[in-house]
């Protein structure tokens, strides 16, 4: 095993298979939290056009969760993460700008998480810490999820035409 890798001017150990699995578990939980937020927004939304976009985001997020779960299964052979508690929002009385800001922030957080995780996985692969067979699938999944989250950010802007 090689020594620590320099990232952002600070020394950190590279990601290993156990850490990767735990981070993928966190991603599953964040997708689930996003799904719950989208469902609440969908239920509270009165505009049918906005509801249609929210449905698309909801459907995609369910798919994204299954993609991450499948990556996790390929590492751990079927382990499913324990659910985590996240902040609950009451969207019924919020203005469109508030709803949009919350949803945009959630999507940005997921996008950042997937970007950082992809960076870590590539570093570990290039350092020989993670097996290339595991990382190839995980990298493809993360690249797809990053593109999807970028597309979702554009959709979020379209929901309430802000």
C-alpha positions in Angstrom: 0.0 0.0 0.0 1.3 3.4 -0.9 1.5 6.5 1.4 -1.0 9.3 1.6 -1.9 11.4 -1.5 -1.8 15.2 -1.4 -5.2 16.7 -2.0 -6.2 20.3 -1.5 -3.0 21.1 0.3 -3.6 18.5 3.0 -2.6 14.9 3.5 -5.3 12.3 3.3 -5.1 8.5 2.9 -6.5 7.3 -0.4 -9.9 5.7 -0.5 -10.0 1.9 -0.1 -12.8 -0.6 -0.8 -14.4 -0.3 2.7 -14.4 3.5 2.5 -15.8 3.4 -1.0 -18.6 1.2 0.1 -19.4 3.5 3.1 -19.4 6.5 0.8 -21.7 4.7 -1.7 -24.0 4.0 1.3 -24.1 7.7 2.0 -24.9 8.4 -1.6 -27.9 6.0 -1.4 -29.2 7.9 1.6 -28.7 11.3 0.0 -30.6 10.1 -3.1 -33.4 8.8 -0.7 -33.5 12.2 1.0 -33.7 13.9 -2.4 -36.6 11.6 -3.4 -38.5 12.5 -0.2 -38.0 16.3 -0.9 -39.1 15.9 -4.5 -42.2 13.9 -3.4 -43.1 16.6 -0.9 -42.7 19.3 -3.6 -44.7 17.2 -6.0 -47.6 16.9 -3.6 -47.5 20.6 -2.6 -47.2 21.8 -6.2 -50.4 23.2 -7.9 -49.0 24.0 -11.3 -49.3 20.9 -13.6 -46.3 21.9 -15.7 -44.1 22.3 -12.6 -45.5 19.0 -11.3 -44.5 17.2 -14.5 -40.9 18.4 -14.1 -40.9 17.4 -10.4 -42.2 14.0 -11.4 -39.3 13.6 -13.9 -36.8 14.6 -11.2 -38.4 12.2 -8.8 -38.4 9.3 -11.3 -34.8 10.0 -12.3 -33.7 10.1 -8.6 -35.3 6.7 -8.0 -33.3 5.4 -10.9 -30.1 7.1 -9.6 -30.6 5.4 -6.2 -30.8 2.0 -7.9 -27.6 2.7 -9.9 -25.8 3.5 -6.6 -27.3 0.5 -4.9 -26.1 -1.7 -7.8 -22.5 -0.2 -7.5 -22.7 -1.0 -3.8 -23.9 -4.5 -4.4 -21.0 -5.1 -6.8 -18.6 -4.3 -3.9 -20.4 -5.8 -0.9 -22.5 -8.5 -2.5 -25.9 -7.1 -1.6 -25.6 -5.0 1.6 -28.1 -2.2 1.8 -27.3 0.9 3.9 -29.0 1.8 7.1 -31.3 4.8 6.6 -30.2 8.2 7.8 -32.3 11.1 9.1 -32.3 14.3 7.1 -33.9 17.7 7.5 -37.7 17.7 6.7 -39.2 20.7 4.8 -42.8 22.0 4.8 -43.2 23.2 1.3 -46.9 24.1 1.3 -46.4 27.6 2.6 -43.1 28.4 0.8 -42.7 30.8 -2.0 -41.3 29.5 -5.3 -37.9 31.1 -4.7 -37.6 29.3 -1.4 -38.5 25.9 -2.9 -36.2 26.5 -5.9 -33.3 27.4 -3.6 -33.7 24.3 -1.4 -34.0 22.0 -4.4 -31.1 23.6 -6.2 -28.9 23.3 -3.1 -29.8 19.6 -2.7 -28.9 18.9 -6.4 -25.6 20.9 -6.0 -24.7 18.9 -2.9 -25.2 15.6 -4.7 -23.3 16.8 -7.8 -20.4 17.9 -5.6 -20.5 14.6 -3.7 -20.4 12.5 -6.9 -17.6 14.7 -8.4 -15.4 14.3 -5.2 -16.1 10.6 -5.0 -15.2 10.1 -8.7 -11.9 12.0 -8.0 -11.2 9.8 -5.0 -12.0 6.5 -6.9 -9.7 7.5 -9.8 -6.9 8.4 -7.4 -7.2 5.1 -5.6 -7.3 3.2 -8.9 -4.3 5.0 -10.3 -2.4 4.4 -7.0 -3.2 0.7 -7.2 -5.3 0.7 -4.0 -8.6 -0.2 -5.7 -9.0 -3.0 -8.1 -9.5 -1.8 -11.7 -12.5 -4.2 -12.2 -14.4 -2.6 -9.3 -13.4 1.0 -10.2 -14.4 0.7 -13.9 -18.1 0.1 -13.1 -18.1 2.7 -10.2 -16.5 5.3 -12.4 -19.0 4.8 -15.2 -21.9 5.1 -12.7 -20.5 8.2 -11.2 -19.8 9.8 -14.5 -23.4 9.2 -15.6 -24.7 10.5 -12.3 -22.7 13.7 -12.6 -24.1 14.3 -16.1 -27.6 13.6 -14.7 -27.2 16.0 -11.8 -26.0 18.7 -14.2 -29.1 18.2 -16.3 -31.3 18.2 -13.2 -29.9 21.6 -12.2 -31.2 23.0 -15.5 -34.6 21.4 -14.9 -34.8 22.9 -11.4 -34.3 26.3 -13.0 -37.2 25.6 -15.4 -39.7 24.5 -12.8 -40.8 27.9 -11.5 -39.1 29.9 -14.3 -36.9 31.8 -11.9 
